[in-house]
Amino acid sequence: CDALIVGHQSYLRHAATFGRPEVVMNDSIDVGYFARQQEAHTAGESPARLAFHLNWSGENERWITEWCNRHVWPTVREAVPEARLARTNGRTLDALRDASVVVSPEPDPGRARWPVLQAMALERAVIAPQQAVGEMGVRHGEHLLLTQQERDWTEMCVESLRSDKVRSQLSRGARAFVERYCPIVSTGRELLNMLGGGHQDTMLRAACSP
């Protein structure tokens, strides 16, 4: 292929060993599709709603969902009685918009990127595993909350659901990160530059890595 669009830094390093393709572009997100949510920064009015968000094409879906429902949610609900789960019958974006805190526990770095970026683009406070998204360049406490131990999940959920200040700070940082480092226009610009650099008369052969 002439261009390879990948979704994680480990794939970028692997692709670089091929010597080709000449252009390797990091995956990006259309922030316009994930419209800003004005209610995200309204102090005192943001509901305590939690959403578990995964990459539903992954093989880990069943056991992760079971783990969340058995070990995370009951403890969180006990600590924050007013908390509710955001459920919208499988309509992912509606569930994310309905939530104030999004937990994305996918441990596979290749599958973790998209669920996290989607929630961050919607300006939601996000909790994710350090080992899965650390190479994205996100910083704990500024862009999202990163877990390192199992008890971190419930502690961070409770802290985020209880504090409007924490949620507001994380939601602003999350959206700012996506707008700066992951805009779809970056990938589009690189594609246009490549097409204008001698590929005009040939068919573009592109591949997308998961």
C-alpha positions in Angstrom: 0.0 0.0 0.0 1.0 3.7 -0.3 -0.5 4.8 3.0 -1.2 3.0 6.2 -3.6 4.4 8.7 -3.1 2.9 12.2 -4.7 3.3 15.6 -1.9 2.8 18.1 1.8 3.7 18.5 2.9 0.1 18.7 1.5 -0.4 15.2 3.4 2.7 14.0 6.7 1.3 15.3 5.9 -2.1 13.7 5.0 -0.5 10.3 8.2 1.5 10.4 10.2 -1.7 10.2 8.8 -2.5 6.7 10.6 0.4 5.0 7.2 0.9 3.2 4.7 2.5 3.0 6.3 5.9 2.6 3.5 7.6 4.5 2.2 6.3 7.8 -0.6 8.3 9.4 -2.0 8.0 12.9 -5.7 7.4 13.3 -7.8 10.4 13.9 -11.3 11.3 15.0 -13.9 13.7 13.5 -14.5 16.1 16.4 -17.4 17.7 14.5 -19.3 14.5 14.7 -19.0 14.4 18.4 -20.6 17.8 19.0 -19.8 19.8 22.1 -22.1 19.3 25.0 -22.8 22.5 26.8 -24.1 20.8 29.9 -20.7 19.2 30.5 -19.4 22.3 32.4 -22.6 23.3 34.2 -21.5 23.0 37.8 -24.0 21.4 40.2 -26.3 20.2 37.4 -24.4 17.3 35.9 -26.1 14.0 36.9 -24.2 11.2 38.5 -24.5 8.8 35.7 -21.9 6.2 34.8 -21.4 4.4 31.4 -19.2 1.4 30.7 -17.9 1.8 27.2 -16.0 -0.8 25.3 -14.8 -1.6 21.7 -17.8 -3.9 21.0 -15.9 -5.7 18.3 -13.5 -7.0 20.8 -13.4 -10.6 22.2 -13.2 -9.4 25.8 -16.7 -7.8 25.8 -18.4 -10.5 27.8 -16.0 -10.9 30.7 -15.3 -7.2 31.0 -19.0 -6.4 31.1 -19.5 -9.1 33.8 -16.5 -7.8 35.8 -17.9 -4.2 35.7 -21.3 -5.2 36.7 -20.2 -7.6 39.5 -17.2 -5.8 41.0 -17.2 -2.1 40.0 -20.8 -1.0 39.9 -22.1 -2.4 43.2 -19.3 -0.7 45.1 -19.8 2.6 43.3 -23.6 2.5 43.8 -23.1 1.8 47.6 -20.7 4.8 47.9 -22.8 7.1 45.7 -26.5 6.0 46.2 -27.8 8.6 43.7 -25.6 7.2 40.9 -27.2 5.6 37.9 -26.0 3.6 34.9 -26.4 5.2 31.5 -28.3 2.7 29.4 -29.9 3.5 26.0 -30.6 0.1 24.4 -27.3 -0.2 22.6 -27.2 3.3 21.2 -23.7 4.1 22.1 -23.5 7.8 21.5 -26.8 8.4 23.4 -25.4 6.4 26.4 -22.2 8.5 26.3 -24.1 11.8 26.2 -26.3 10.6 29.0 -23.3 9.8 31.2 -21.2 12.2 33.3 -18.4 9.6 33.8 -17.3 7.0 31.3 -15.4 3.9 32.2 -13.5 2.3 29.4 -11.8 -0.8 30.8 -10.6 -2.5 27.6 -7.1 -3.7 28.4 -6.0 -4.3 24.8 -4.1 -1.2 23.5 -5.2 -1.9 19.9 -8.9 -1.9 20.9 -8.9 0.7 23.7 -8.1 3.8 21.6 -11.4 4.3 19.9 -13.8 4.0 23.0 -11.5 6.3 24.9 -11.3 8.9 22.1 -15.1 8.8 21.5 -15.8 9.6 25.2 -13.1 12.3 25.4 -14.4 13.9 22.2 -17.8 14.2 23.9 -16.1 16.0 26.8 -16.7 13.3 29.3 -14.7 12.4 32.4 -13.0 9.2 31.3 -11.4 6.4 33.4 -9.2 3.9 31.5 -6.3 1.5 32.2 -2.8 3.0 32.1 -1.3 0.1 30.2 -3.9 0.4 27.4 -3.8 4.1 26.6 -0.6 5.4 28.1 1.1 5.6 24.7 -1.6 7.9 23.4 0.2 10.7 25.2 -2.7 11.4 27.7 -1.8 12.6 31.2 -3.5 11.3 34.3 -5.5 14.0 36.1 -5.4 16.4 33.1 -7.0 14.5 30.2 -8.5 11.5 32.0 -8.0 9.2 35.0 -5.6 6.3 34.5 -5.9 3.1 36.6 -2.9 1.0 37.7 -4.5 -1.2 40.3 -7.9 -2.9 40.5 -9.1 -0.8 43.4 -8.4 2.3 41.4 -11.5 1.7 39.3 -14.0 2.1 42.1 -12.1 4.8 43.8 -11.8 6.9 40.7 -15.5 6.3 39.8 -16.6 7.5 43.2 -14.3 10.5 43.2 -15.5 11.6 39.7 -19.2 11.0 40.4 -19.1 13.0 43.7 -17.1 16.0 42.4 -18.4 18.4 39.8 -15.0 20.1 39.8 -13.2 16.9 38.9 -15.6 16.1 36.1 -15.5 19.6 34.7 -11.7 19.7 34.7 -11.4 16.3 33.1 -14.0 17.0 30.5 -12.3 20.2 29.3 -8.9 18.5 29.3 -10.3 15.5 27.3 -11.9 17.6 24.6 -8.8 19.8 24.3 -6.6 16.7 23.9 -8.7 15.3 21.0 -8.9 18.7 19.3 -5.2 19.2 19.4 -3.7 15.8 18.8 -6.4 13.7 17.1 -8.4 15.9 14.6 -9.4 14.2 11.4 -8.2 17.2 9.4 -4.6 16.1 10.2 -5.1 12.8 8.5 -7.0 14.5 5.6 -4.2 17.0 5.1 -1.5 14.3 5.0 -3.5 12.4 2.5 -3.9 15.5 0.3 -0.2 16.2 0.5 0.5 12.6 -0.5 -1.9 12.7 -3.4 -0.3 16.0 -4.6 3.2 14.5 -4.4 3.3 12.4 -7.5 0.4 10.0 -7.0 -2.2 12.0 -9.0 -2.2 9.6 -11.9 -2.0 6.3 -10.0 -4.6 4.5 -7.9 -4.1 5.1 -4.2 -3.5 1.8 -2.4 -4.4 2.3 1.3 -4.8 -0.1 4.2 -6.3 0.4 7.6 -5.0 -1.4 10.6 -7.3 -2.1 13.6 
